[in-house]
Amino acid sequence: MTGKAKPKKHTAKEIAAKIDAANTNRGGGKAGQSDRSGVDKGGHAKFECPHCKTTAPDVKSMQIHHDARHPKIPFDESKLNNLHANCVAEPSKPKPGVRGSFKK
């Protein structure tokens, strides 16, 4: 028999990951509202729909949005508003806090 319901101890790596996850800005809540708005730093989303001003991180997501929300209007990639091209990032300001996925 193995274990006998003995609690496993946490490793230093696991504890460090928990501390990092608790203290790093993920872009959510009140702290990440300025990141998501795109006013200062360009925001998380790169493209903006010219019809309804909805934002999307990439062209593929914007095409899915366009097919679902604007089926009668043909999709034209050149009409999309690139929010990152319009916003000039200052080197003194921090970049948006995005961690991304653990699965790579």
DRENPA-3360 file (N, C-alpha, C; in nm, 2 decimals, always signed):
BEGIN
1 = MTGKAKPK = +0.09/-0.12/+0.00/+0.00/+0.00/+0.00/+0.09/+0.12/+0.00 ~ +0.04/+0.23/-0.07/+0.12/+0.35/-0.08/+0.05/+0.46/-0.01 ~ +0.13/+0.55/+0.04/+0.08/+0.68/+0.09/+0.02/+0.68/+0.22 ~ -0.08/+0.60/+0.24/-0.16/+0.60/+0.37/-0.21/+0.74/+0.41 ~ -0.26/+0.81/+0.31/-0.32/+0.94/+0.33/-0.23/+1.04/+0.39 ~ -0.10/+1.03/+0.36/-0.01/+1.13/+0.42/-0.01/+1.25/+0.33 ~ -0.02/+1.37/+0.39/-0.02/+1.49/+0.30/+0.12/+1.51/+0.24 ~ +0.12/+1.55/+0.11/+0.24/+1.57/+0.04/+0.29/+1.72/+0.07;
9 = KHTAKEIA = +0.42/+1.73/+0.08/+0.47/+1.87/+0.10/+0.49/+1.94/-0.03 ~ +0.47/+2.07/-0.02/+0.49/+2.16/-0.14/+0.63/+2.18/-0.16 ~ +0.67/+2.18/-0.29/+0.81/+2.21/-0.33/+0.83/+2.36/-0.33 ~ +0.96/+2.40/-0.33/+0.99/+2.54/-0.33/+0.95/+2.60/-0.47 ~ +0.96/+2.52/-0.57/+0.92/+2.57/-0.71/+0.77/+2.60/-0.71 ~ +0.69/+2.51/-0.65/+0.55/+2.53/-0.65/+0.51/+2.65/-0.57 ~ +0.57/+2.67/-0.45/+0.54/+2.79/-0.37/+0.58/+2.92/-0.44 ~ +0.70/+2.92/-0.51/+0.74/+3.04/-0.58/+0.64/+3.07/-0.70;
17 = AKIDAANT = +0.59/+2.96/-0.76/+0.49/+2.98/-0.87/+0.36/+3.04/-0.82 ~ +0.32/+3.00/-0.70/+0.20/+3.05/-0.64/+0.22/+3.20/-0.60 ~ +0.33/+3.23/-0.54/+0.36/+3.37/-0.51/+0.36/+3.46/-0.63 ~ +0.43/+3.41/-0.74/+0.43/+3.48/-0.86/+0.29/+3.50/-0.92 ~ +0.21/+3.40/-0.92/+0.08/+3.41/-0.97/-0.01/+3.51/-0.89 ~ +0.02/+3.52/-0.76/-0.06/+3.61/-0.68/-0.02/+3.75/-0.70 ~ +0.10/+3.78/-0.73/+0.16/+3.91/-0.73/+0.17/+3.97/-0.87 ~ +0.16/+3.90/-0.98/+0.18/+3.95/-1.11/+0.05/+4.00/-1.17;
25 = NRGGGKAG = +0.06/+4.11/-1.24/-0.06/+4.17/-1.30/-0.10/+4.08/-1.42 ~ -0.22/+4.03/-1.42/-0.27/+3.94/-1.53/-0.36/+4.02/-1.62 ~ -0.38/+4.15/-1.59/-0.47/+4.23/-1.68/-0.62/+4.22/-1.64 ~ -0.65/+4.16/-1.53/-0.79/+4.15/-1.49/-0.83/+4.25/-1.38 ~ -0.95/+4.27/-1.35/-1.00/+4.35/-1.24/-0.97/+4.50/-1.26 ~ -0.97/+4.57/-1.15/-0.95/+4.72/-1.16/-0.81/+4.75/-1.20 ~ -0.71/+4.67/-1.15/-0.57/+4.69/-1.18/-0.54/+4.69/-1.33 ~ -0.61/+4.60/-1.40/-0.59/+4.58/-1.54/-0.68/+4.66/-1.63;
33 = QSDRSGVD = -0.77/+4.74/-1.58/-0.86/+4.81/-1.66/-0.79/+4.91/-1.76 ~ -0.68/+4.97/-1.71/-0.61/+5.06/-1.80/-0.54/+4.99/-1.91 ~ -0.50/+4.86/-1.88/-0.44/+4.78/-1.98/-0.54/+4.74/-2.09 ~ -0.66/+4.71/-2.05/-0.76/+4.66/-2.15/-0.82/+4.78/-2.23 ~ -0.82/+4.90/-2.17/-0.88/+5.01/-2.24/-0.80/+5.05/-2.36 ~ -0.67/+5.04/-2.36/-0.59/+5.07/-2.47/-0.56/+5.22/-2.49 ~ -0.59/+5.30/-2.39/-0.56/+5.44/-2.40/-0.42/+5.47/-2.39 ~ -0.34/+5.42/-2.30/-0.20/+5.45/-2.28/-0.11/+5.36/-2.35;
41 = KGGHAKFE = -0.13/+5.23/-2.35/-0.03/+5.14/-2.39/-0.07/+5.06/-2.51 ~ -0.18/+5.08/-2.57/-0.22/+5.00/-2.69/-0.32/+4.89/-2.65 ~ -0.33/+4.85/-2.53/-0.42/+4.75/-2.48/-0.39/+4.61/-2.53 ~ -0.47/+4.52/-2.48/-0.45/+4.38/-2.51/-0.49/+4.35/-2.66 ~ -0.60/+4.41/-2.70/-0.65/+4.38/-2.83/-0.59/+4.47/-2.94 ~ -0.55/+4.40/-3.05/-0.48/+4.48/-3.15/-0.58/+4.54/-3.26 ~ -0.68/+4.47/-3.29/-0.77/+4.51/-3.40/-0.91/+4.56/-3.35 ~ -0.97/+4.65/-3.41/-1.10/+4.71/-3.38/-1.19/+4.70/-3.50;
49 = CPHCKTTA = -1.31/+4.65/-3.48/-1.41/+4.63/-3.58/-1.46/+4.77/-3.63 ~ -1.45/+4.80/-3.76/-1.50/+4.94/-3.80/-1.65/+4.96/-3.79 ~ -1.73/+4.85/-3.78/-1.87/+4.86/-3.77/-1.92/+4.88/-3.63 ~ -1.87/+4.81/-3.53/-1.93/+4.81/-3.40/-1.83/+4.84/-3.29 ~ -1.70/+4.87/-3.33/-1.59/+4.91/-3.24/-1.55/+4.80/-3.14 ~ -1.59/+4.67/-3.17/-1.55/+4.56/-3.08/-1.40/+4.53/-3.11 ~ -1.33/+4.49/-3.01/-1.18/+4.47/-3.03/-1.16/+4.32/-3.03 ~ -1.05/+4.28/-3.10/-1.00/+4.14/-3.11/-0.85/+4.14/-3.11;
57 = PDVKSMQI = -0.79/+4.03/-3.06/-0.64/+4.03/-3.05/-0.57/+4.00/-3.18 ~ -0.65/+3.93/-3.28/-0.58/+3.90/-3.40/-0.69/+3.89/-3.52 ~ -0.64/+3.88/-3.64/-0.72/+3.89/-3.76/-0.82/+3.77/-3.76 ~ -0.78/+3.65/-3.72/-0.86/+3.53/-3.72/-0.98/+3.55/-3.63 ~ -0.96/+3.60/-3.51/-1.07/+3.63/-3.41/-1.16/+3.74/-3.47 ~ -1.10/+3.84/-3.53/-1.19/+3.94/-3.59/-1.27/+3.89/-3.70 ~ -1.22/+3.80/-3.78/-1.30/+3.74/-3.89/-1.41/+3.65/-3.84 ~ -1.39/+3.58/-3.73/-1.50/+3.50/-3.66/-1.60/+3.60/-3.61;
65 = HHDARHPK = -1.56/+3.71/-3.55/-1.66/+3.81/-3.50/-1.74/+3.86/-3.61 ~ -1.67/+3.90/-3.72/-1.74/+3.96/-3.84/-1.84/+3.87/-3.90 ~ -1.80/+3.74/-3.92/-1.89/+3.64/-3.97/-2.02/+3.62/-3.89 ~ -2.00/+3.63/-3.76/-2.11/+3.61/-3.66/-2.20/+3.73/-3.65 ~ -2.14/+3.85/-3.64/-2.21/+3.97/-3.61/-2.25/+4.05/-3.74 ~ -2.18/+4.05/-3.84/-2.20/+4.13/-3.96/-2.21/+4.04/-4.09 ~ -2.30/+3.94/-4.09/-2.29/+3.84/-4.21/-2.32/+3.91/-4.34 ~ -2.40/+4.02/-4.35/-2.43/+4.07/-4.48/-2.33/+4.16/-4.54;
73 = IPFDESKL = -2.23/+4.20/-4.45/-2.12/+4.29/-4.50/-2.00/+4.20/-4.53 ~ -1.94/+4.21/-4.65/-1.82/+4.13/-4.67/-1.70/+4.17/-4.58 ~ -1.62/+4.07/-4.54/-1.51/+4.09/-4.46/-1.39/+4.15/-4.54 ~ -1.34/+4.26/-4.50/-1.22/+4.32/-4.57/-1.12/+4.35/-4.46 ~ -1.01/+4.28/-4.47/-0.90/+4.30/-4.37/-0.84/+4.44/-4.36 ~ -0.84/+4.50/-4.48/-0.78/+4.64/-4.49/-0.86/+4.74/-4.41 ~ -0.99/+4.72/-4.39/-1.07/+4.82/-4.32/-1.06/+4.81/-4.16 ~ -0.99/+4.71/-4.11/-0.98/+4.70/-3.97/-0.89/+4.81/-3.91;
81 = NNLHANCV = -0.92/+4.86/-3.79/-0.84/+4.96/-3.73/-0.74/+4.89/-3.64 ~ -0.61/+4.91/-3.67/-0.50/+4.86/-3.59/-0.47/+4.95/-3.48 ~ -0.51/+4.91/-3.36/-0.49/+5.00/-3.24/-0.35/+5.01/-3.20 ~ -0.27/+4.91/-3.22/-0.13/+4.92/-3.18/-0.05/+5.01/-3.27 ~ -0.09/+5.03/-3.40/-0.02/+5.12/-3.49/-0.05/+5.26/-3.46 ~ -0.18/+5.29/-3.41/-0.22/+5.42/-3.38/-0.16/+5.48/-3.25 ~ -0.13/+5.39/-3.16/-0.08/+5.42/-3.03/+0.07/+5.41/-3.02 ~ +0.14/+5.52/-2.99/+0.29/+5.51/-2.98/+0.32/+5.49/-2.83;
89 = AEPSKPKP = +0.39/+5.38/-2.81/+0.42/+5.34/-2.67/+0.54/+5.42/-2.62 ~ +0.53/+5.48/-2.50/+0.64/+5.54/-2.44/+0.73/+5.44/-2.37 ~ +0.86/+5.45/-2.38/+0.94/+5.35/-2.31/+0.94/+5.36/-2.16 ~ +0.90/+5.48/-2.11/+0.90/+5.49/-1.96/+0.77/+5.42/-1.90 ~ +0.67/+5.40/-1.98/+0.55/+5.33/-1.93/+0.56/+5.18/-1.94 ~ +0.50/+5.11/-1.84/+0.51/+4.96/-1.86/+0.42/+4.91/-1.96 ~ +0.45/+4.79/-2.02/+0.37/+4.73/-2.12/+0.25/+4.66/-2.05 ~ +0.14/+4.63/-2.13/+0.03/+4.56/-2.07/+0.07/+4.43/-2.01;
97 = GVRGSFKK = +0.00/+4.41/-1.89/+0.03/+4.29/-1.81/-0.04/+4.17/-1.86 ~ +0.02/+4.09/-1.95/-0.04/+3.97/-2.00/+0.05/+3.85/-1.98 ~ +0.00/+3.75/-1.92/+0.09/+3.64/-1.89/+0.07/+3.53/-2.00 ~ -0.05/+3.50/-2.05/-0.07/+3.40/-2.15/-0.09/+3.27/-2.09 ~ -0.08/+3.17/-2.17/-0.11/+3.03/-2.13/+0.01/+2.95/-2.09 ~ -0.01/+2.86/-2.00/+0.09/+2.77/-1.96/+0.11/+2.66/-2.06 ~ +0.01/+2.63/-2.14/+0.02/+2.52/-2.24/+0.08/+2.58/-2.37 ~ +0.19/+2.53/-2.41/+0.26/+2.58/-2.53/+0.28/+2.46/-2.62;
% end
